Amino acid sequence: MAPTADAPGTGGLTSEERLLRDTAREFAQREIAPGAIERDEEQRFDRSLFAGMGELGLTAAPLPESVGGAGFSYLGWTLVMEELGAAEMASAVTLSVHILSQYPVVTFGSDEQHREWLAPMLAGEALGAFCLTEPHAGSDAAALRTHAVRLDAAGADLPTEAPATDVAAYRLTGTKIWITNAPEADRYLVFATIDPALGAKGITAFLVEKGTPGFGFGSHEQKMGIRSCPAAELIFEGAVVPAARRLGDEGQGYRIALSALAEGRISIAAACVGLARSAMEQAAAYLHQRSAFGAPLAELQGLRFMVAEMAREVAAARALTHEAARAKDRGEAIGELSSLAKWTASDAAMRVATDAVQLFGASGYSRETGIERLMRDAKGAQIYEGTNQVHRVIVADAVMDRARA
Ligand SMILES: Cc1cc2nc3c(=O)[nH]c(=O)nc-3n(C[C@H](O)[C@H](O)[C@H](O)COP(=O)(O)OP(=O)(O)OC[C@H]3O[C@@H](n4cnc5c(N)ncnc54)[C@H](O)[C@@H]3O)c2cc1C
């Protein structure tokens, strides 16, 4: 069915943003939506869809022109993510994580890293992954254990206290889990510690290419939702990464991860708005088609009110998501707003998708209509990019800090 042309809260868009949205919508509905049920069943990643996003320039859309990006506003980016989320959450997550893995390179990377690392990613030729979570470190990411031992030019171990200028390379050992886009991704932004005793202050970011000796993949995650977006375990067994592939300074990694996640959460919030919008639109159309007790279900006020509740959830989540994106475009701090947006939008997606299953009755519960998939897909968004409990912690901290001032 045709998605809403101009949804509430999208009135103030520029002509450029509308064009970007319409381009993403046309591609998402033509190329992505039709095969979504089948790819989910088969748990199959389709690389050609990512390549198609690259051809349209979506893989570079929100990155600044100074590094070869398309330079669209972050608000514009949320429009792209809403359209992808409405077609298939798995494709939206693949692209969102791809962008998440590039943003820190824009902000903290050297000119050489901008040229060499970003160029194929911006073009959609190389797929990116963001690698923070470990078996013992999820919400508590500062507890990660993947170890980056400093090496001199001869390959010998250097102590933590040796000057950074003596470091020629790092040897990475450890395990990452739940890494979206792995093992399909080509370029991995990996967080490791130069000394586990330093906690968050030891965490350092590295740019690691697929194929690096000592870097391989373990089990593939068997997911409840977003099943056509791959996720896997990464195994580092002495992978040597040159110092030129360290992103930022030693010990800057935790800050790099948090700042990237703050941006990524707005992107995921937008995809959730799209998922919720699609669930609402499909449910409303179904109420017109289906009759019971001699009249279309669309005439039952109790069900119409459920659709109204859905519209409220979608519009509120979109408004908060756009506000977070506008704050980012204005260069303001986005930590609290991006948490509010991601928490609100993922909860909205879960509620709207659950109600859509209810409105479709048994058809909603069937794996053949694609409605139950929306519910499974929405659930993940309440967990990744910071669980919604972690967002309560972030928001409470911000409010309580202001109250103390
Ligand atoms: C589909 C999917 C894709 C993912 N993709 C990536 C990826 O690309 N890269 C990556 O690095 N990671 C990825 N992850 C991992 C994800 O970031 C973690 O699952 C998430 O951070 C939660 O960590 P955990 O699973 O270890 O749960 P835990 O941290 O063990 O949490 C367990 C429960 O305790 C709650 N909890 C924990 N701490 C607190 C607290 N302080 N206050 C209140 N409640 C708390 C949590 O909310 C949760 O309910 C992905 C996960 C999923 C499901």
The ligand as an SDF file (V2000), in Angstrom:
LIG
                    3D

 53 58  0  0  0  0  0  0  0  0999 V2000
   19.6860   -6.9440   17.4680 C   0  0  0  0  0  0  0  0  0  0  0  0
   20.9000   -6.4660   18.2020 C   0  0  0  0  0  0  0  0  0  0  0  0
   21.9190   -5.8380   17.5050 C   0  0  0  0  0  0  0  0  0  0  0  0
   23.0500   -5.3960   18.1960 C   0  0  0  0  0  0  0  0  0  0  0  0
   24.0790   -4.7940   17.4830 N   0  0  0  0  0  0  0  0  0  0  0  0
   25.2020   -4.4080   18.1300 C   0  0  0  0  0  0  0  0  0  0  0  0
   26.3140   -3.8360   17.4090 C   0  0  0  0  0  0  0  0  0  0  0  0
   26.2680   -3.6470   16.1810 O   0  0  0  0  0  0  0  0  0  0  0  0
   27.4390   -3.5090   18.0920 N   0  0  0  0  0  0  0  0  0  0  0  0
   27.5500   -3.6970   19.4300 C   0  0  0  0  0  0  0  0  0  0  0  0
   28.5900   -3.3680   19.9780 O   0  0  0  0  0  0  0  0  0  0  0  0
   26.5160   -4.2410   20.1470 N   0  0  0  0  0  0  0  0  0  0  0  0
   25.3610   -4.6070   19.5310 C   0  0  0  0  0  0  0  0  0  0  0  0
   24.3060   -5.1620   20.2420 N   0  0  0  0  0  0  0  0  0  0  0  0
   24.4540   -5.3860   21.6680 C   0  0  0  0  0  0  0  0  0  0  0  0
   23.6590   -4.3910   22.4970 C   0  0  0  0  0  0  0  0  0  0  0  0
   24.2440   -3.1260   22.4310 O   0  0  0  0  0  0  0  0  0  0  0  0
   23.5790   -4.9290   23.9280 C   0  0  0  0  0  0  0  0  0  0  0  0
   22.7630   -6.1050   23.8770 O   0  0  0  0  0  0  0  0  0  0  0  0
   22.9850   -3.9250   24.8890 C   0  0  0  0  0  0  0  0  0  0  0  0
   23.8810   -2.8850   25.1170 O   0  0  0  0  0  0  0  0  0  0  0  0
   22.6110   -4.5680   26.2380 C   0  0  0  0  0  0  0  0  0  0  0  0
   23.6590   -5.3180   26.7400 O   0  0  0  0  0  0  0  0  0  0  0  0
   23.4050   -6.8240   27.2470 P   0  0  0  0  0  0  0  0  0  0  0  0
   22.6660   -7.5450   26.1790 O   0  0  0  0  0  0  0  0  0  0  0  0
   24.7040   -7.3650   27.6750 O   0  0  0  0  0  0  0  0  0  0  0  0
   22.4410   -6.6830   28.4710 O   0  0  0  0  0  0  0  0  0  0  0  0
   22.8680   -6.3410   29.9830 P   0  0  0  0  0  0  0  0  0  0  0  0
   23.7250   -5.1340   30.0010 O   0  0  0  0  0  0  0  0  0  0  0  0
   23.3880   -7.5760   30.6040 O   0  0  0  0  0  0  0  0  0  0  0  0
   21.4550   -5.9750   30.6100 O   0  0  0  0  0  0  0  0  0  0  0  0
   20.5230   -6.9760   31.0650 C   0  0  0  0  0  0  0  0  0  0  0  0
   19.2980   -6.2390   31.6020 C   0  0  0  0  0  0  0  0  0  0  0  0
   19.6920   -5.3920   32.7010 O   0  0  0  0  0  0  0  0  0  0  0  0
   19.3080   -4.0430   32.4480 C   0  0  0  0  0  0  0  0  0  0  0  0
   20.3290   -3.1230   32.9830 N   0  0  0  0  0  0  0  0  0  0  0  0
   21.6710   -3.1790   32.7930 C   0  0  0  0  0  0  0  0  0  0  0  0
   22.2720   -2.1660   33.4160 N   0  0  0  0  0  0  0  0  0  0  0  0
   21.3050   -1.4380   34.0070 C   0  0  0  0  0  0  0  0  0  0  0  0
   21.2850   -0.2470   34.8040 C   0  0  0  0  0  0  0  0  0  0  0  0
   22.4040    0.4170   35.1090 N   0  0  0  0  0  0  0  0  0  0  0  0
   20.0850    0.2010   35.2570 N   0  0  0  0  0  0  0  0  0  0  0  0
   18.9300   -0.4590   34.9410 C   0  0  0  0  0  0  0  0  0  0  0  0
   18.8910   -1.5730   34.1930 N   0  0  0  0  0  0  0  0  0  0  0  0
   20.0610   -2.0500   33.7270 C   0  0  0  0  0  0  0  0  0  0  0  0
   19.2250   -3.9450   30.9200 C   0  0  0  0  0  0  0  0  0  0  0  0
   18.3750   -2.8820   30.5300 O   0  0  0  0  0  0  0  0  0  0  0  0
   18.6540   -5.3070   30.5720 C   0  0  0  0  0  0  0  0  0  0  0  0
   17.2570   -5.2850   30.7500 O   0  0  0  0  0  0  0  0  0  0  0  0
   23.1600   -5.5930   19.5860 C   0  0  0  0  0  0  0  0  0  0  0  0
   22.1040   -6.2220   20.2840 C   0  0  0  0  0  0  0  0  0  0  0  0
   20.9930   -6.6460   19.6070 C   0  0  0  0  0  0  0  0  0  0  0  0
   19.8810   -7.3220   20.3730 C   0  0  0  0  0  0  0  0  0  0  0  0
  1  2  1  0
  2  3  1  0
  2 52  2  0
  3  4  2  0
  4  5  1  0
  4 50  1  0
  5  6  2  0
  6  7  1  0
  6 13  1  0
  7  8  2  0
  7  9  1  0
  9 10  1  0
 10 11  2  0
 10 12  1  0
 12 13  2  0
 13 14  1  0
 14 15  1  0
 14 50  1  0
 15 16  1  0
 16 17  1  0
 16 18  1  0
 18 19  1  0
 18 20  1  0
 20 21  1  0
 20 22  1  0
 22 23  1  0
 23 24  1  0
 24 25  2  0
 24 26  1  0
 24 27  1  0
 27 28  1  0
 28 29  2  0
 28 30  1  0
 28 31  1  0
 31 32  1  0
 32 33  1  0
 33 34  1  0
 33 48  1  0
 34 35  1  0
 35 36  1  0
 35 46  1  0
 36 37  1  0
 36 45  1  0
 37 38  2  0
 38 39  1  0
 39 40  1  0
 39 45  2  0
 40 41  1  0
 40 42  2  0
 42 43  1  0
 43 44  2  0
 44 45  1  0
 46 47  1  0
 46 48  1  0
 48 49  1  0
 50 51  2  0
 51 52  1  0
 52 53  1  0
M  END
$$$$
